[in-house]
Amino acid sequence: MSLLADYNLPFVIAMGLMVLALVLQLVGLGDFDVGGDVDVDAGLEVGDATSTGIGGALLTLLGLGKVPLMVWLMVFLLLFTVIGMSIQALTGDLIGGPLYPWLAALFAGGASLPATAIATRPLARLMPQDETTAVGLDSLVGRRGKVSTGKALRGSPARTTVRDRHGHAHHVMLEPHEDASEIHEGDEVLLVRREGQTFFGVPLAERKLAP
């Protein structure tokens, strides 16, 4: 049986996609997202959409929460290809011919999902642990935020919303970097340093005084 025959078309395409994803990773256009700051500091409000609910339980069951999505996808495509071509070869021996491509793809997809979940478990142990979208407080320094409540004065911080590199919003207390500066509600700021749980920032634009 030819690997490039029409009845193996879904599996050849899957293999091509897997190779493409691998090449993108090797040349740096993809992102496994397994590095970065994984420290968790008190006071950060980080939500994980895959950690609750029936949908989250299903994703965990499939192994999506154990390894990065790109790794999971490449494992799935590899298993889909191997299982699919094996099904076609086996049916060719048993009944004298392969299955219709869409039917073989259906069977292969159904078998590949649990197989991928099983295969990603040992991979998760080999990869850097605690892979998460949580970040440390220090990683927020240098990011932009917006004063959401109150007016920030030296010694009188205001509640400020800032988004981390994953796009998650965090609410921190912020004072002006300059002693005489005032940062008003709605102003955008740049966080320049941190002392304990308090951040210090500078406004991104000068406020215009009303005439």
C-alpha positions in Angstrom: 0.0 0.0 0.0 1.3 3.4 -1.0 1.7 6.0 1.8 0.8 8.8 -0.7 -2.3 7.0 -2.1 -5.7 8.9 -2.1 -7.0 6.8 0.8 -4.2 8.1 3.0 -4.7 11.8 2.1 -6.0 12.9 5.5 -3.0 11.4 7.2 -0.5 12.9 4.7 -2.0 16.3 5.3 -1.8 15.8 9.1 1.9 14.8 8.8 2.6 17.9 6.7 0.9 20.1 9.3 3.0 18.5 12.0 6.2 19.1 10.1 5.2 22.7 9.3 4.6 23.3 13.0 7.9 21.8 14.0 9.7 23.9 11.4 8.1 27.1 12.7 9.2 26.2 16.2 12.8 25.6 15.0 13.0 28.9 13.2 11.5 30.7 16.1 8.1 31.7 14.6 6.2 29.5 17.0 6.1 29.6 20.7 6.0 26.6 23.1 5.5 29.1 25.9 7.3 27.0 28.5 9.6 29.7 29.8 9.2 32.9 31.6 8.4 34.0 35.1 6.3 31.4 37.0 6.5 32.9 40.5 3.1 33.6 42.1 2.9 36.5 44.4 0.0 37.3 46.7 -2.5 39.8 45.6 -2.4 39.0 41.9 -5.8 38.2 40.4 -5.1 35.7 37.7 -7.9 33.6 36.2 -7.4 30.3 34.3 -10.2 29.6 31.9 -9.3 25.9 31.7 -9.3 25.2 35.4 -13.1 25.3 36.1 -16.3 23.9 34.7 -17.2 21.0 32.5 -15.2 22.4 29.6 -12.1 22.7 31.8 -12.5 19.1 33.0 -12.8 17.9 29.4 -9.7 19.8 28.4 -7.8 18.4 31.3 -9.0 14.9 30.4 -7.6 15.3 26.9 -4.3 16.4 28.3 -4.5 20.0 27.1 -3.7 21.4 30.5 -0.6 19.3 30.9 1.6 20.6 28.0 1.5 23.7 25.8 -1.1 23.7 23.0 1.5 23.5 20.2 3.1 20.4 21.8 -0.3 18.8 22.3 -1.2 19.5 18.7 2.0 18.0 17.3 1.5 14.8 19.4 -2.1 14.6 18.2 -1.1 15.0 14.5 1.6 12.4 14.8 -0.7 9.8 16.5 -3.5 10.6 14.0 -1.1 10.0 11.1 0.3 6.7 12.5 -3.0 5.3 13.7 -4.8 6.3 10.5 -2.2 4.8 8.2 -2.1 1.7 10.4 -5.9 1.4 10.1 -5.7 1.6 6.3 -2.9 -1.0 6.2 -4.8 -3.4 8.5 -8.1 -3.1 6.7 -6.2 -3.7 3.4 -4.9 -7.0 4.8 -8.2 -8.1 6.3 -10.8 -7.1 3.7 -8.6 -6.6 0.7 -8.8 -2.8 0.5 -8.6 0.4 2.6 -11.5 2.3 4.1 -12.9 5.5 2.6 -10.5 8.3 3.7 -13.2 10.2 5.7 -14.2 7.0 7.5 -10.6 6.1 8.4 -10.0 9.7 9.5 -13.1 9.5 11.8 -11.8 6.3 13.4 -8.2 7.6 13.7 -9.4 10.9 15.2 -11.5 9.0 17.8 -8.6 6.8 18.8 -6.0 9.7 18.7 -7.7 11.9 21.3 -7.3 9.4 24.3 -3.9 8.3 22.9 -2.7 11.9 22.9 -4.0 12.4 26.5 -2.0 9.4 27.6 1.1 10.3 25.6 1.3 13.9 27.0 1.4 12.7 30.6 5.1 11.6 30.5 5.9 14.6 28.3 4.5 16.9 31.0 6.9 15.4 33.5 9.9 16.0 31.2 9.0 19.6 30.4 9.6 22.5 32.8 7.1 22.3 35.7 4.5 24.8 36.8 3.9 26.0 33.3 1.3 28.7 33.9 0.2 32.1 32.9 0.8 33.4 36.4 3.5 36.1 36.7 5.5 37.6 39.5 4.9 41.2 40.7 8.3 42.3 39.4 7.3 41.4 35.9 4.7 44.1 35.9 7.4 46.8 36.2 7.9 48.4 32.9 4.3 47.8 31.8 1.6 50.3 31.1 -1.5 50.6 33.3 -4.5 52.8 33.9 -5.6 54.4 37.2 -9.1 52.9 37.7 -10.1 54.3 41.1 -9.1 57.5 42.9 -6.2 59.9 42.5 -2.6 58.8 43.1 -0.5 61.0 45.4 2.8 60.3 47.2 1.7 58.4 50.3 -1.8 57.9 49.0 -1.9 55.2 46.3 -4.7 54.7 43.8 -6.0 51.4 42.4 -4.5 50.8 39.0 -5.2 48.2 36.4 -2.2 46.7 34.5 -2.1 43.8 32.1 0.7 41.3 32.1 2.4 39.7 29.1 -0.4 37.2 28.8 -3.0 39.8 28.7 -4.4 39.1 32.2 -5.5 42.2 34.2 -4.0 42.8 37.6 -5.1 45.4 40.1 -2.2 47.1 42.0 -1.8 50.1 44.2 0.2 52.9 42.6 1.9 56.1 43.7 3.5 58.8 41.6 7.3 58.3 41.0 7.8 62.1 41.5 7.0 63.5 44.9 5.0 66.4 43.7 3.2 64.6 40.9 -0.5 63.7 40.8 -2.0 60.9 38.7 -5.7 61.2 38.2 -8.4 58.5 37.6 -8.3 57.4 34.0 -4.7 58.5 33.4 -2.4 56.0 31.7 0.9 55.3 33.5 4.1 53.5 33.1 5.1 51.4 36.1 8.8 52.2 36.8 9.5 50.5 40.2 8.0 48.6 43.1 8.4 48.7 46.8 6.6 45.8 48.6 3.0 45.8 47.3 3.1 49.4 46.1 4.1 50.4 42.6 5.4 53.7 41.4 4.6 55.1 38.0 4.8 58.1 35.7 2.0 59.4 33.6 2.3 58.7 29.9 0.8 62.1 29.0 0.7 65.5 30.6 -2.8 66.4 31.8 -4.3 69.4 30.1 -5.7 72.0 32.5 -9.2 73.2 31.8 -9.4 76.8 30.7 
